[in-house]
Amino acid sequence: MFRKHGRGLLDFLVAVLCLWVAAYHTPAGALARRLGAWALDVKSSVRPLLSYYEGGGDEFFIDKGPLQLPPQLAQLRGAVPDGSALGYGAYTAWLQLSGKERDPGRQLALRYGVDASRMEDPEKGPPELVKIIRAAKADLGTDDAAMLALMCGYEPARYARDRARAEGGSAELGVMLRQLPPEFESRAIHAATGLTLATAFSLAWPVPESTPITSGFGMRPHPILGERRMHTGVDLSVPTGTPVRAVAGGTVRRASQDAVNGRVLVIDHGRGVTTAYCHNSELLLAAGARVEKGMVIARSGSTGRSTGPHLHYQLSLADTPVDPLRFRPLRPGSSTAVELAHGGVDGRPGPPPPREAPPRVKRPAPEARR
Amino acid sequence: MPRSTPPSPAERQFEGLVTAISRKLAGFRWVFMPLGLVALIAVGVHAAADVVDDRILWLVDHADALFDSLVGRFQATASWVDLVGLEQRVKIARSVALVWELAADIILCWPALGYRERDARKPVIFETSLSGAGGFRQLLRRLKARPTTMRVFRPLAVGLVALAGGCAVARMVQGAVYLPTRGALGDGPAGLLGRACALAALAAVLYTLGWRATLRTLQDADVMSDDGHPSAAEALWRGLPGTLVVIPLAFAALAGATPLLSFFR
């Protein structure tokens, strides 16, 4: 019957269906929507075109611009107990949701018997989120699914996880997001943010924590070139040959040598977190190698554009360099907690941090570029 | 199979309604059919680009490392190392993926925009007089007799990305049906309904648009291959750059973006 009489209707419905999917799931569709919004003079909610692609191990799309980190991040980071990074990352990302967008998280709290009104409390919120996320992870099996449940609701997360597994892939956030209808898109971005911050909260430090910092993150006069430049990492004063350790597990994305960075290693930790280690005297791994947290990956040195032995350590979240000190493993009340409280917000330089200790070299050890 | 009993009045009324709507829509087929074909190809191409984008990042990383090591050897060019920062590589890789995808969109969608038909059941693809390229059987005969680069690879690429596009559409339909109905129907029935709708959507996409996109591309490739009566060597070279752009994506679509079995699990 349909073949004979309804062919035209079927063709129309299928064409509309394809246009709907193309509009929300392709960069070409995003371009068309943006053009439409511009022509109609309405506000566009279209994702940036480049966010439709992966940036490493995971599909990942934090909105461009500085991450909106809460002012209490310094204290927050110092207080993250072992094994609670996921919950603290979830809390930090959850705070960025507007009122109604928080409903799935509140429902998740009710599901696990947690008082939802305490979730927004600066003191009680983080431990409550830790409880919720742990319970969701126990049910759903992965960090990514638990974070998605907090932002989009338990059932959409469970469905997306099951579909992702049915496709034969792992239940990573990027794969799960492809399974959900477009209305979940904006909240899913916060899930990506939460996972990124959770990974950043769990980072170790590449050299002994007592190592002096000779140059902080932010704008500074370049010690060799003389001009003011953005210093996109921190310089850690260590003698040549000091073991440099991976701050988290991941994959070596780059192991190379050049005239500026010297011998450099870049490690992709997944979820949009990347670390770089420059000016080494020796690299112990090749590109593509898997690393575990704490593994010795290089020996420090003074190769490239450098005036003395040091390690340039750089942390990038969502392709944006951030101050590594803001994600340094600290205990509350330590001397560097004070330093953190004075630090600038990511991507924007703050007041220069006080020196922890006098530098070991006469001239401040510079980083190369970047 | 022909019906043994005449349709009931209610069935006749429904058929009449569907026929009336189809007739009304027939006046707009010239716009929604090409747009539907373009949308299907765009969805499939993006699904394929999703498969290869992390490999592009790997390539960009290696290319930049090689470039830095080369220019860093000489004092005069050492500062060129600064041209691409660590954080910029991801943007470059994503930009390459975007440009690649849009280029493939243009190459594969262009013939679809020329899709025409006299009525719903008779696309111009099948007509000798309007296409100027011969009917469907002549197209296949020429493909077999003179398999040029465009005749072989362009329809193949469109067929594969259309399949990937169909899977992406089906996936969206499954989620859009299951999640809202789960509360009312319960998990099991909503799951079955979602799966059935996904499979129906996949079948409908391939039945209505998939084959049209593939054959329209074959028709266009056939015309392009013979335009100006090129020699056999010229016909092989013709369209090669565009084919090199789309073929990796087509095979990526086949390898990583056609999870047909997932709708049965």
Interface residues (C-beta under 8 A of the other chain):
Chain A: M1 F2 H5 G6 R7 G8 L9 L10 D11 F12 L13 V14 A15 V16 L17 C18 L19 W20 V21 A22 H25 T26 P27 A28 G29 L49 L50 Y52 Y53 E54 G55 G56 G57 E59 E155 P156 Y159 A160 R163 A166 E167 G168 R178 Q179 L180 P181 T232 R253 R254 S256 Q257 D258 A259 V260 N261 V266 T274 A276 A287 Q314 S316 D319 T320 P321 R369 R370
Chain B: E11 E15 V18 T19 I21 S22 R23 L25 A26 F28 R29 F32 M33 L35 G36 V38 A39 L40 A42 V43 V45 H46 A49 D50 D53 D54 L57 W58 D61 H62 D64 A65 D68 S69 V71 G72 R73 A78 S79 V81 D82 G85 L86 E87 V90 K91 A93 R94 S95 A97 L98 E101 L102 D105 A120 R121 G165 A168 V169 R171 M172 V173 Q174 G175 A176 Y178 L179 R182 A201 A204 V205 T208 L209 P259 S262 F263 R265
